[in-house]
Amino acid sequence: MDWEFTEDAAFLALCDSFRESGETSAIEFLANGEGAFHFQELTQNAAGEGLDLSDSEYLEEFQQEVIDTLETLCKD
């Protein structure tokens, strides 16, 4: 299933929070507080869209894609 996560409300909130945090590393942001909360919400939405993230390899790939996208699209 092809799901465009960048259009999901959880990703948009994640992106806004990343910008506002002043954090320069998306990995560090996702590992803490608000970033972790929004990423969890995004993974739940992904599951609702039919993505199977139960395999750690798929989850890792998804997380890396989110990190790369955050660092590309959401930096000031």
All heavy atoms as a GROMACS GRO file, in nm:
protein
  598
    1MET      N    1   0.084  -0.118   0.000
    1MET     CA    2   0.000   0.000   0.000
    1MET      C    3   0.089   0.124   0.000
    1MET      O    4   0.187   0.133   0.070
    1MET     CB    5  -0.090  -0.002   0.123
    1MET     CG    6  -0.162   0.129   0.145
    1MET     SD    7  -0.291   0.116   0.268
    1MET     CE    8  -0.430   0.117   0.157
    2ASP      N    9   0.052   0.219  -0.080
    2ASP     CA   10   0.127   0.342  -0.092
    2ASP      C   11   0.055   0.451  -0.013
    2ASP      O   12  -0.055   0.491  -0.048
    2ASP     CB   13   0.139   0.379  -0.240
    2ASP     CG   14   0.240   0.489  -0.263
    2ASP    OD1   15   0.329   0.507  -0.178
    2ASP    OD2   16   0.229   0.559  -0.366
    3TRP      N   17   0.118   0.498   0.094
    3TRP     CA   18   0.057   0.598   0.180
    3TRP      C   19   0.150   0.718   0.190
    3TRP      O   20   0.268   0.704   0.222
    3TRP     CB   21   0.031   0.539   0.318
    3TRP     CG   22  -0.026   0.634   0.416
    3TRP    CD1   23  -0.141   0.707   0.404
    3TRP    CD2   24   0.028   0.669   0.544
    3TRP    NE1   25  -0.160   0.783   0.516
    3TRP    CE2   26  -0.058   0.761   0.605
    3TRP    CE3   27   0.141   0.629   0.614
    3TRP    CZ2   28  -0.037   0.815   0.729
    3TRP    CZ3   29   0.163   0.682   0.739
    3TRP    CH2   30   0.075   0.774   0.796
    4GLU      N   31   0.099   0.836   0.159
    4GLU     CA   32   0.178   0.958   0.165
    4GLU      C   33   0.170   1.017   0.306
    4GLU      O   34   0.080   1.094   0.337
    4GLU     CB   35   0.128   1.058   0.061
    4GLU     CG   36   0.213   1.181   0.047
    4GLU     CD   37   0.360   1.152   0.019
    4GLU    OE1   38   0.388   1.073  -0.074
    4GLU    OE2   39   0.446   1.206   0.091
    5PHE      N   40   0.265   0.977   0.391
    5PHE     CA   41   0.260   1.017   0.532
    5PHE      C   42   0.279   1.167   0.551
    5PHE      O   43   0.238   1.222   0.653
    5PHE     CB   44   0.361   0.939   0.616
    5PHE     CG   45   0.506   0.972   0.588
    5PHE    CD1   46   0.567   1.078   0.652
    5PHE    CD2   47   0.578   0.896   0.498
    5PHE    CE1   48   0.700   1.108   0.627
    5PHE    CE2   49   0.710   0.925   0.472
    5PHE     CZ   50   0.772   1.031   0.537
    6THR      N   51   0.339   1.237   0.454
    6THR     CA   52   0.364   1.380   0.471
    6THR      C   53   0.235   1.461   0.471
    6THR      O   54   0.236   1.577   0.509
    6THR     CB   55   0.458   1.434   0.362
    6THR    OG1   56   0.400   1.410   0.233
    6THR    CG2   57   0.595   1.369   0.371
    7GLU      N   58   0.125   1.399   0.429
    7GLU     CA   59  -0.005   1.467   0.430
    7GLU      C   60  -0.085   1.435   0.555
    7GLU      O   61  -0.193   1.491   0.575
    7GLU     CB   62  -0.084   1.428   0.305
    7GLU     CG   63  -0.015   1.473   0.177
    7GLU     CD   64  -0.082   1.421   0.051
    7GLU    OE1   65  -0.186   1.353   0.061
    7GLU    OE2   66  -0.029   1.448  -0.057
    8ASP      N   67  -0.033   1.349   0.640
    8ASP     CA   68  -0.103   1.307   0.762
    8ASP      C   69  -0.091   1.417   0.869
    8ASP      O   70   0.014   1.479   0.884
    8ASP     CB   71  -0.042   1.176   0.813
    8ASP     CG   72  -0.119   1.120   0.929
    8ASP    OD1   73  -0.217   1.048   0.903
    8ASP    OD2   74  -0.082   1.149   1.044
    9ALA      N   75  -0.199   1.438   0.943
    9ALA     CA   76  -0.201   1.540   1.048
    9ALA      C   77  -0.092   1.517   1.153
    9ALA      O   78  -0.033   1.612   1.204
    9ALA     CB   79  -0.338   1.545   1.114
   10ALA      N   80  -0.063   1.392   1.185
   10ALA     CA   81   0.041   1.362   1.284
   10ALA      C   82   0.179   1.403   1.232
   10ALA      O   83   0.262   1.454   1.308
   10ALA     CB   84   0.040   1.214   1.321
   11PHE      N   85   0.205   1.382   1.104
   11PHE     CA   86   0.334   1.424   1.048
   11PHE      C   87   0.343   1.576   1.046
   11PHE      O   88   0.448   1.632   1.077
   11PHE     CB   89   0.357   1.369   0.907
   11PHE     CG   90   0.488   1.417   0.850
   11PHE    CD1   91   0.607   1.359   0.890
   11PHE    CD2   92   0.493   1.522   0.760
   11PHE    CE1   93   0.729   1.406   0.842
   11PHE    CE2   94   0.613   1.570   0.712
   11PHE     CZ   95   0.732   1.510   0.753
   12LEU      N   96   0.234   1.642   1.010
   12LEU     CA   97   0.235   1.788   1.007
   12LEU      C   98   0.261   1.844   1.146
   12LEU      O   99   0.338   1.939   1.163
   12LEU     CB  100   0.104   1.841   0.949
   12LEU     CG  101   0.078   1.801   0.802
   12LEU    CD1  102  -0.060   1.847   0.758
   12LEU    CD2  103   0.186   1.854   0.710
   13ALA      N  104   0.200   1.783   1.249
   13ALA     CA  105   0.225   1.825   1.387
   13ALA      C  106   0.370   1.795   1.426
   13ALA      O  107   0.435   1.876   1.495
   13ALA     CB  108   0.128   1.754   1.481
   14LEU      N  109   0.422   1.681   1.383
   14LEU     CA  110   0.561   1.644   1.410
   14LEU      C  111   0.654   1.746   1.348
   14LEU      O  112   0.749   1.793   1.412
   14LEU     CB  113   0.588   1.504   1.354
   14LEU     CG  114   0.727   1.446   1.370
   14LEU    CD1  115   0.760   1.424   1.516
   14LEU    CD2  116   0.738   1.315   1.294
   15CYS      N  117   0.627   1.784   1.227
   15CYS     CA  118   0.709   1.881   1.154
   15CYS      C  119   0.706   2.017   1.224
   15CYS      O  120   0.810   2.080   1.245
   15CYS     CB  121   0.658   1.891   1.010
   15CYS     SG  122   0.778   1.959   0.896
   16ASP      N  123   0.587   2.062   1.262
   16ASP     CA  124   0.574   2.190   1.333
   16ASP      C  125   0.651   2.187   1.464
   16ASP      O  126   0.722   2.282   1.499
   16ASP     CB  127   0.427   2.223   1.360
   16ASP     CG  128   0.352   2.265   1.235
   16ASP    OD1  129   0.416   2.303   1.134
   16ASP    OD2  130   0.227   2.260   1.239
   17SER      N  131   0.638   2.079   1.538
   17SER     CA  132   0.708   2.064   1.666
   17SER      C  133   0.859   2.062   1.648
   17SER      O  134   0.933   2.120   1.728
   17SER     CB  135   0.663   1.937   1.738
   17SER     OG  136   0.529   1.947   1.774
   18PHE      N  137   0.904   1.997   1.542
   18PHE     CA  138   1.048   1.992   1.513
   18PHE      C  139   1.100   2.133   1.486
   18PHE      O  140   1.204   2.173   1.539
   18PHE     CB  141   1.073   1.899   1.395
   18PHE     CG  142   1.218   1.883   1.357
   18PHE    CD1  143   1.314   1.847   1.450
   18PHE    CD2  144   1.259   1.903   1.226
   18PHE    CE1  145   1.448   1.830   1.416
   18PHE    CE2  146   1.392   1.887   1.189
   18PHE     CZ  147   1.486   1.851   1.284
   19ARG      N  148   1.028   2.207   1.405
   19ARG     CA  149   1.069   2.345   1.375
   19ARG      C  150   1.076   2.428   1.504
   19ARG      O  151   1.171   2.503   1.525
   19ARG     CB  152   0.970   2.410   1.279
   19ARG     CG  153   0.986   2.368   1.138
   19ARG     CD  154   0.892   2.451   1.050
   19ARG     NE  155   0.891   2.400   0.915
   19ARG     CZ  156   0.785   2.352   0.854
   19ARG    NH1  157   0.667   2.350   0.913
   19ARG    NH2  158   0.793   2.306   0.730
   20GLU      N  159   0.972   2.418   1.586
   20GLU     CA  160   0.963   2.498   1.708
   20GLU      C  161   1.063   2.457   1.815
   20GLU      O  162   1.098   2.539   1.901
   20GLU     CB  163   0.821   2.491   1.764
   20GLU     CG  164   0.718   2.558   1.675
   20GLU     CD  165   0.575   2.534   1.720
   20GLU    OE1  166   0.552   2.471   1.826
   20GLU    OE2  167   0.484   2.576   1.646
   21SER      N  168   1.108   2.334   1.810
   21SER     CA  169   1.197   2.283   1.915
   21SER      C  170   1.336   2.344   1.911
   21SER      O  171   1.406   2.348   2.013
   21SER     CB  172   1.210   2.131   1.904
   21SER     OG  173   1.291   2.095   1.793
   22GLY      N  174   1.378   2.386   1.794
   22GLY     CA  175   1.514   2.436   1.779
   22GLY      C  176   1.616   2.324   1.768
   22GLY      O  177   1.735   2.348   1.751
   23GLU      N  178   1.570   2.199   1.777
   23GLU     CA  179   1.658   2.082   1.763
   23GLU      C  180   1.709   2.076   1.620
   23GLU      O  181   1.635   2.104   1.526
   23GLU     CB  182   1.578   1.956   1.798
   23GLU     CG  183   1.657   1.828   1.791
   23GLU     CD  184   1.765   1.820   1.896
   23GLU    OE1  185   1.732   1.818   2.015
   23GLU    OE2  186   1.882   1.814   1.857
   24THR      N  187   1.836   2.040   1.603
   24THR     CA  188   1.892   2.031   1.469
   24THR      C  189   1.892   1.888   1.415
   24THR      O  190   1.906   1.868   1.295
   24THR     CB  191   2.037   2.085   1.467
   24THR    OG1  192   2.114   2.012   1.563
   24THR    CG2  193   2.039   2.233   1.500
   25SER      N  194   1.878   1.792   1.503
   25SER     CA  195   1.880   1.652   1.463
   25SER      C  196   1.741   1.590   1.477
   25SER      O  197   1.684   1.587   1.586
   25SER     CB  198   1.979   1.575   1.550
   25SER     OG  199   1.962   1.436   1.534
   26ALA      N  200   1.688   1.540   1.366
   26ALA     CA  201   1.557   1.476   1.370
   26ALA      C  202   1.561   1.350   1.456
   26ALA      O  203   1.465   1.320   1.526
   26ALA     CB  204   1.510   1.443   1.229
   27ILE      N  205   1.672   1.278   1.453
   27ILE     CA  206   1.685   1.156   1.534
   27ILE      C  207   1.674   1.192   1.683
   27ILE      O  208   1.603   1.126   1.757
   27ILE     CB  209   1.819   1.085   1.505
   27ILE    CG1  210   1.802   0.987   1.394
   27ILE    CG2  211   1.875   1.017   1.625
   27ILE    CD1  212   1.925   0.907   1.362
   28GLU      N  213   1.743   1.295   1.725
   28GLU     CA  214   1.738   1.338   1.865
   28GLU      C  215   1.596   1.384   1.901
   28GLU      O  216   1.546   1.355   2.009
   28GLU     CB  217   1.838   1.451   1.892
   28GLU     CG  218   1.981   1.407   1.882
   28GLU     CD  219   2.019   1.307   1.990
   28GLU    OE1  220   1.973   1.321   2.104
   28GLU    OE2  221   2.095   1.215   1.959
   29PHE      N  222   1.533   1.455   1.810
   29PHE     CA  223   1.398   1.504   1.836
   29PHE      C  224   1.300   1.388   1.853
   29PHE      O  225   1.216   1.389   1.942
   29PHE     CB  226   1.353   1.597   1.722
   29PHE     CG  227   1.214   1.649   1.741
   29PHE    CD1  228   1.186   1.741   1.841
   29PHE    CD2  229   1.111   1.606   1.659
   29PHE    CE1  230   1.056   1.789   1.859
   29PHE    CE2  231   0.982   1.654   1.676
   29PHE     CZ  232   0.955   1.745   1.777
   30LEU      N  233   1.310   1.287   1.767
   30LEU     CA  234   1.219   1.172   1.776
   30LEU      C  235   1.244   1.089   1.901
   30LEU      O  236   1.154   1.019   1.946
   30LEU     CB  237   1.232   1.083   1.652
   30LEU     CG  238   1.179   1.139   1.522
   30LEU    CD1  239   1.201   1.040   1.409
   30LEU    CD2  240   1.033   1.178   1.532
   31ALA      N  241   1.361   1.098   1.956
   31ALA     CA  242   1.394   1.017   2.073
   31ALA      C  243   1.342   1.077   2.204
   31ALA      O  244   1.346   1.013   2.307
   31ALA     CB  245   1.545   1.000   2.082
   32ASN      N  246   1.292   1.198   2.196
   32ASN     CA  247   1.251   1.267   2.319
   32ASN      C  248   1.108   1.316   2.313
   32ASN      O  249   1.055   1.346   2.206
   32ASN     CB  250   1.343   1.387   2.345
   32ASN     CG  251   1.486   1.345   2.367
   32ASN    OD1  252   1.512   1.265   2.454
   32ASN    ND2  253   1.576   1.396   2.286
   33GLY      N  254   1.047   1.327   2.429
   33GLY     CA  255   0.917   1.387   2.455
   33GLY      C  256   0.819   1.402   2.342
   33GLY      O  257   0.761   1.305   2.293
   34GLU      N  258   0.802   1.527   2.300
   34GLU     CA  259   0.699   1.559   2.203
   34GLU      C  260   0.723   1.491   2.068
   34GLU      O  261   0.630   1.446   2.003
   34GLU     CB  262   0.689   1.710   2.184
   34GLU     CG  263   0.563   1.752   2.114
   34GLU     CD  264   0.539   1.901   2.118
   34GLU    OE1  265   0.613   1.974   2.186
   34GLU    OE2  266   0.446   1.944   2.051
   35GLY      N  267   0.847   1.482   2.026
   35GLY     CA  268   0.879   1.415   1.900
   35GLY      C  269   0.839   1.269   1.903
   35GLY      O  270   0.780   1.217   1.809
   36ALA      N  271   0.868   1.202   2.014
   36ALA     CA  272   0.832   1.061   2.029
   36ALA      C  273   0.680   1.044   2.028
   36ALA      O  274   0.628   0.950   1.968
   36ALA     CB  275   0.891   1.005   2.157
   37PHE      N  276   0.610   1.136   2.093
   37PHE     CA  277   0.463   1.131   2.096
   37PHE      C  278   0.406   1.140   1.955
   37PHE      O  279   0.322   1.059   1.916
   37PHE     CB  280   0.408   1.244   2.184
   37PHE     CG  281   0.260   1.262   2.172
   37PHE    CD1  282   0.173   1.176   2.237
   37PHE    CD2  283   0.207   1.363   2.093
   37PHE    CE1  284   0.034   1.191   2.224
   37PHE    CE2  285   0.070   1.378   2.080
   37PHE     CZ  286  -0.016   1.292   2.145
   38HIS      N  287   0.450   1.239   1.878
   38HIS     CA  288   0.397   1.257   1.743
   38HIS      C  289   0.437   1.141   1.651
   38HIS      O  290   0.359   1.100   1.565
   38HIS     CB  291   0.444   1.390   1.684
   38HIS     CG  292   0.379   1.509   1.747
   38HIS    ND1  293   0.244   1.531   1.747
   38HIS    CD2  294   0.433   1.613   1.813
   38HIS    CE1  295   0.216   1.643   1.810
   38HIS    NE2  296   0.330   1.695   1.852
   39PHE      N  297   0.558   1.087   1.670
   39PHE     CA  298   0.600   0.973   1.587
   39PHE      C  299   0.514   0.852   1.618
   39PHE      O  300   0.474   0.778   1.527
   39PHE     CB  301   0.748   0.940   1.607
   39PHE     CG  302   0.794   0.828   1.520
   39PHE    CD1  303   0.809   0.847   1.383
   39PHE    CD2  304   0.818   0.702   1.572
   39PHE    CE1  305   0.848   0.742   1.301
   39PHE    CE2  306   0.857   0.597   1.490
   39PHE     CZ  307   0.873   0.617   1.354
   40GLN      N  308   0.483   0.830   1.745
   40GLN     CA  309   0.396   0.718   1.783
   40GLN      C  310   0.258   0.734   1.718
   40GLN      O  311   0.202   0.638   1.665
   40GLN     CB  312   0.382   0.710   1.936
   40GLN     CG  313   0.289   0.601   1.983
   40GLN     CD  314   0.340   0.462   1.950
   40GLN    OE1  315   0.459   0.439   1.941
   40GLN    NE2  316   0.250   0.369   1.934
   41GLU      N  317   0.206   0.854   1.721
   41GLU     CA  318   0.077   0.881   1.657
   41GLU      C  319   0.084   0.854   1.507
   41GLU      O  320  -0.007   0.796   1.448
   41GLU     CB  321   0.034   1.025   1.685
   41GLU     CG  322  -0.105   1.057   1.636
   41GLU     CD  323  -0.149   1.198   1.670
   41GLU    OE1  324  -0.071   1.276   1.729
   41GLU    OE2  325  -0.263   1.231   1.637
   42LEU      N  326   0.195   0.894   1.445
   42LEU     CA  327   0.213   0.871   1.302
   42LEU      C  328   0.220   0.722   1.270
   42LEU      O  329   0.160   0.676   1.173
   42LEU     CB  330   0.340   0.942   1.254
   42LEU     CG  331   0.368   0.936   1.104
   42LEU    CD1  332   0.256   1.002   1.023
   42LEU    CD2  333   0.502   1.002   1.073
   43THR      N  334   0.289   0.644   1.353
   43THR     CA  335   0.296   0.500   1.328
   43THR      C  336   0.159   0.434   1.345
   43THR      O  337   0.125   0.341   1.272
   43THR     CB  338   0.399   0.429   1.418
   43THR    OG1  339   0.367   0.450   1.553
   43THR    CG2  340   0.540   0.476   1.387
   44GLN      N  341   0.080   0.485   1.439
   44GLN     CA  342  -0.056   0.432   1.456
   44GLN      C  343  -0.141   0.464   1.334
   44GLN      O  344  -0.218   0.381   1.286
   44GLN     CB  345  -0.120   0.489   1.582
   44GLN     CG  346  -0.060   0.434   1.709
   44GLN     CD  347  -0.110   0.504   1.834
   44GLN    OE1  348  -0.174   0.608   1.829
   44GLN    NE2  349  -0.077   0.446   1.948
   45ASN      N  350  -0.126   0.585   1.281
   45ASN     CA  351  -0.199   0.622   1.160
   45ASN      C  352  -0.154   0.537   1.041
   45ASN      O  353  -0.235   0.499   0.957
   45ASN     CB  354  -0.181   0.770   1.130
   45ASN     CG  355  -0.248   0.860   1.232
   45ASN    OD1  356  -0.322   0.813   1.319
   45ASN    ND2  357  -0.221   0.988   1.223
   46ALA      N  358  -0.024   0.507   1.036
   46ALA     CA  359   0.028   0.423   0.928
   46ALA      C  360  -0.035   0.284   0.934
   46ALA      O  361  -0.075   0.229   0.831
   46ALA     CB  362   0.180   0.412   0.938
   47ALA      N  363  -0.046   0.230   1.054
   47ALA     CA  364  -0.110   0.099   1.070
   47ALA      C  365  -0.256   0.106   1.026
   47ALA      O  366  -0.306   0.013   0.962
   47ALA     CB  367  -0.100   0.053   1.215
   48GLY      N  368  -0.322   0.215   1.058
   48GLY     CA  369  -0.460   0.234   1.016
   48GLY      C  370  -0.475   0.244   0.865
   48GLY      O  371  -0.581   0.215   0.809
   49GLU      N  372  -0.367   0.285   0.798
   49GLU     CA  373  -0.368   0.295   0.653
   49GLU      C  374  -0.323   0.164   0.586
   49GLU      O  375  -0.312   0.156   0.465
   49GLU     CB  376  -0.277   0.410   0.607
   49GLU     CG  377  -0.330   0.547   0.642
   49GLU     CD  378  -0.458   0.581   0.567
   49GLU    OE1  379  -0.476   0.539   0.452
   49GLU    OE2  380  -0.542   0.652   0.626
   50GLY      N  381  -0.296   0.064   0.668
   50GLY     CA  382  -0.262  -0.067   0.614
   50GLY      C  383  -0.114  -0.100   0.608
   50GLY      O  384  -0.076  -0.205   0.557
   51LEU      N  385  -0.028  -0.014   0.659
   51LEU     CA  386   0.114  -0.045   0.662
   51LEU      C  387   0.143  -0.138   0.779
   51LEU      O  388   0.100  -0.111   0.892
   51LEU     CB  389   0.197   0.083   0.678
   51LEU     CG  390   0.195   0.181   0.562
   51LEU    CD1  391   0.279   0.303   0.596
   51LEU    CD2  392   0.248   0.116   0.436
   52ASP      N  393   0.213  -0.245   0.754
   52ASP     CA  394   0.248  -0.340   0.860
   52ASP      C  395   0.385  -0.305   0.914
   52ASP      O  396   0.487  -0.334   0.852
   52ASP     CB  397   0.246  -0.482   0.805
   52ASP     CG  398   0.280  -0.585   0.911
   52ASP    OD1  399   0.288  -0.548   1.031
   52ASP    OD2  400   0.298  -0.702   0.876
   53LEU      N  401   0.387  -0.239   1.028
   53LEU     CA  402   0.513  -0.199   1.089
   53LEU      C  403   0.551  -0.289   1.205
   53LEU      O  404   0.636  -0.256   1.286
   53LEU     CB  405   0.503  -0.053   1.136
   53LEU     CG  406   0.476   0.050   1.025
   53LEU    CD1  407   0.462   0.190   1.085
   53LEU    CD2  408   0.583   0.047   0.919
   54SER      N  409   0.488  -0.406   1.212
   54SER     CA  410   0.517  -0.500   1.321
   54SER      C  411   0.656  -0.562   1.306
   54SER      O  412   0.718  -0.601   1.404
   54SER     CB  413   0.411  -0.610   1.329
   54SER     OG  414   0.408  -0.684   1.209
   55ASP      N  415   0.708  -0.569   1.186
   55ASP     CA  416   0.843  -0.618   1.161
   55ASP      C  417   0.940  -0.503   1.187
   55ASP      O  418   0.924  -0.394   1.132
   55ASP     CB  419   0.853  -0.666   1.016
   55ASP     CG  420   0.989  -0.722   0.980
   55ASP    OD1  421   1.092  -0.664   1.022
   55ASP    OD2  422   0.993  -0.824   0.911
   56SER      N  423   1.038  -0.525   1.271
   56SER     CA  424   1.130  -0.417   1.309
   56SER      C  425   1.203  -0.358   1.188
   56SER      O  426   1.236  -0.240   1.187
   56SER     CB  427   1.230  -0.465   1.413
   56SER     OG  428   1.310  -0.568   1.362
   57GLU      N  429   1.227  -0.439   1.086
   57GLU     CA  430   1.294  -0.389   0.965
   57GLU      C  431   1.206  -0.286   0.895
   57GLU      O  432   1.254  -0.181   0.852
   57GLU     CB  433   1.326  -0.504   0.871
   57GLU     CG  434   1.406  -0.461   0.749
   57GLU     CD  435   1.444  -0.579   0.661
   57GLU    OE1  436   1.484  -0.684   0.716
   57GLU    OE2  437   1.433  -0.565   0.538
   58TYR      N  438   1.077  -0.314   0.882
   58TYR     CA  439   0.984  -0.220   0.818
   58TYR      C  440   0.969  -0.093   0.902
   58TYR      O  441   0.965   0.018   0.849
   58TYR     CB  442   0.847  -0.283   0.794
   58TYR     CG  443   0.850  -0.395   0.693
   58TYR    CD1  444   0.789  -0.516   0.721
   58TYR    CD2  445   0.913  -0.380   0.570
   58TYR    CE1  446   0.791  -0.620   0.629
   58TYR    CE2  447   0.917  -0.483   0.479
   58TYR     CZ  448   0.855  -0.604   0.508
   58TYR     OH  449   0.857  -0.706   0.418
   59LEU      N  450   0.963  -0.110   1.033
   59LEU     CA  451   0.952   0.005   1.121
   59LEU      C  452   1.076   0.093   1.110
   59LEU      O  453   1.067   0.215   1.105
   59LEU     CB  454   0.929  -0.039   1.266
   59LEU     CG  455   0.917   0.073   1.369
   59LEU    CD1  456   0.801   0.167   1.336
   59LEU    CD2  457   0.900   0.014   1.508
   60GLU      N  458   1.192   0.029   1.104
   60GLU     CA  459   1.317   0.102   1.091
   60GLU      C  460   1.322   0.180   0.960
   60GLU      O  461   1.365   0.296   0.957
   60GLU     CB  462   1.433   0.002   1.096
   60GLU     CG  463   1.559   0.058   1.155
   60GLU     CD  464   1.662  -0.052   1.174
   60GLU    OE1  465   1.648  -0.132   1.269
   60GLU    OE2  466   1.756  -0.058   1.093
   61GLU      N  467   1.277   0.118   0.851
   61GLU     CA  468   1.274   0.185   0.721
   61GLU      C  469   1.178   0.305   0.725
   61GLU      O  470   1.211   0.412   0.674
   61GLU     CB  471   1.229   0.089   0.611
   61GLU     CG  472   1.332  -0.012   0.572
   61GLU     CD  473   1.280  -0.113   0.471
   61GLU    OE1  474   1.182  -0.082   0.399
   61GLU    OE2  475   1.337  -0.223   0.464
   62PHE      N  476   1.062   0.285   0.786
   62PHE     CA  477   0.965   0.392   0.797
   62PHE      C  478   1.023   0.507   0.881
   62PHE      O  479   1.014   0.624   0.843
   62PHE     CB  480   0.835   0.340   0.859
   62PHE     CG  481   0.729   0.445   0.877
   62PHE    CD1  482   0.664   0.500   0.768
   62PHE    CD2  483   0.694   0.488   1.004
   62PHE    CE1  484   0.567   0.597   0.784
   62PHE    CE2  485   0.596   0.585   1.022
   62PHE     CZ  486   0.532   0.640   0.911
   63GLN      N  487   1.084   0.473   0.993
   63GLN     CA  488   1.142   0.575   1.079
   63GLN      C  489   1.251   0.653   1.005
   63GLN      O  490   1.257   0.775   1.015
   63GLN     CB  491   1.200   0.513   1.205
   63GLN     CG  492   1.254   0.615   1.303
   63GLN     CD  493   1.304   0.553   1.432
   63GLN    OE1  494   1.335   0.434   1.437
   63GLN    NE2  495   1.309   0.631   1.536
   64GLN      N  496   1.334   0.584   0.929
   64GLN     CA  497   1.440   0.653   0.855
   64GLN      C  498   1.382   0.745   0.749
   64GLN      O  499   1.431   0.856   0.727
   64GLN     CB  500   1.537   0.551   0.792
   64GLN     CG  501   1.658   0.618   0.730
   64GLN     CD  502   1.739   0.696   0.833
   64GLN    OE1  503   1.776   0.644   0.936
   64GLN    NE2  504   1.766   0.822   0.804
   65GLU      N  505   1.276   0.702   0.684
   65GLU     CA  506   1.210   0.786   0.584
   65GLU      C  507   1.152   0.912   0.650
   65GLU      O  508   1.163   1.022   0.596
   65GLU     CB  509   1.100   0.708   0.512
   65GLU     CG  510   1.043   0.782   0.394
   65GLU     CD  511   0.946   0.697   0.313
   65GLU    OE1  512   0.936   0.575   0.335
   65GLU    OE2  513   0.879   0.757   0.228
   66VAL      N  514   1.093   0.896   0.768
   66VAL     CA  515   1.039   1.011   0.841
   66VAL      C  516   1.153   1.105   0.881
   66VAL      O  517   1.142   1.227   0.864
   66VAL     CB  518   0.959   0.965   0.965
   66VAL    CG1  519   0.925   1.083   1.056
   66VAL    CG2  520   0.831   0.894   0.922
   67ILE      N  521   1.263   1.052   0.930
   67ILE     CA  522   1.379   1.133   0.970
   67ILE      C  523   1.432   1.211   0.850
   67ILE      O  524   1.454   1.332   0.859
   67ILE     CB  525   1.489   1.044   1.031
   67ILE    CG1  526   1.445   0.996   1.169
   67ILE    CG2  527   1.623   1.118   1.039
   67ILE    CD1  528   1.530   0.884   1.226
   68ASP      N  529   1.452   1.142   0.739
   68ASP     CA  530   1.504   1.209   0.619
   68ASP      C  531   1.410   1.320   0.573
   68ASP      O  532   1.454   1.429   0.535
   68ASP     CB  533   1.525   1.108   0.506
   68ASP     CG  534   1.636   1.010   0.534
   68ASP    OD1  535   1.718   1.034   0.627
   68ASP    OD2  536   1.641   0.905   0.466
   69THR      N  537   1.281   1.292   0.578
   69THR     CA  538   1.182   1.390   0.534
   69THR      C  539   1.178   1.509   0.629
   69THR      O  540   1.172   1.624   0.585
   69THR     CB  541   1.042   1.325   0.522
   69THR    OG1  542   1.052   1.214   0.431
   69THR    CG2  543   0.940   1.424   0.469
   70LEU      N  544   1.182   1.483   0.759
   70LEU     CA  545   1.187   1.593   0.857
   70LEU      C  546   1.306   1.683   0.831
   70LEU      O  547   1.294   1.806   0.830
   70LEU     CB  548   1.197   1.538   0.999
   70LEU     CG  549   1.069   1.499   1.070
   70LEU    CD1  550   1.102   1.437   1.206
   70LEU    CD2  551   0.976   1.616   1.087
   71GLU      N  552   1.421   1.624   0.812
   71GLU     CA  553   1.543   1.703   0.794
   71GLU      C  554   1.542   1.778   0.661
   71GLU      O  555   1.602   1.884   0.650
   71GLU     CB  556   1.666   1.615   0.808
   71GLU     CG  557   1.684   1.570   0.952
   71GLU     CD  558   1.807   1.488   0.980
   71GLU    OE1  559   1.870   1.437   0.884
   71GLU    OE2  560   1.841   1.474   1.098
   72THR      N  561   1.471   1.727   0.562
   72THR     CA  562   1.464   1.793   0.432
   72THR      C  563   1.356   1.901   0.429
   72THR      O  564   1.381   2.014   0.388
   72THR     CB  565   1.436   1.691   0.320
   72THR    OG1  566   1.541   1.594   0.320
   72THR    CG2  567   1.428   1.758   0.185
   73LEU      N  568   1.236   1.868   0.473
   73LEU     CA  569   1.122   1.957   0.458
   73LEU      C  570   1.099   2.052   0.575
   73LEU      O  571   1.039   2.157   0.556
   73LEU     CB  572   0.993   1.875   0.440
   73LEU     CG  573   0.983   1.787   0.318
   73LEU    CD1  574   0.849   1.714   0.319
   73LEU    CD2  575   0.996   1.870   0.191
   74CYS      N  576   1.143   2.015   0.693
   74CYS     CA  577   1.096   2.086   0.811
   74CYS      C  578   1.200   2.171   0.881
   74CYS      O  579   1.172   2.225   0.987
   74CYS     CB  580   1.037   1.985   0.910
   74CYS     SG  581   0.901   1.892   0.838
   75LYS      N  582   1.316   2.184   0.825
   75LYS     CA  583   1.414   2.273   0.885
   75LYS      C  584   1.384   2.415   0.836
   75LYS      O  585   1.341   2.436   0.725
   75LYS     CB  586   1.555   2.233   0.844
   75LYS     CG  587   1.608   2.118   0.926
   75LYS     CD  588   1.754   2.106   0.907
   75LYS     CE  589   1.808   2.012   1.012
   75LYS     NZ  590   1.950   1.996   1.002
   76ASP      N  591   1.410   2.510   0.924
   76ASP     CA  592   1.388   2.652   0.886
   76ASP      C  593   1.489   2.698   0.784
   76ASP      O  594   1.593   2.651   0.768
   76ASP     CB  595   1.395   2.740   1.010
   76ASP     CG  596   1.273   2.716   1.099
   76ASP    OD1  597   1.166   2.681   1.047
   76ASP    OD2  598   1.288   2.737   1.218
   0.00000   0.00000   0.00000
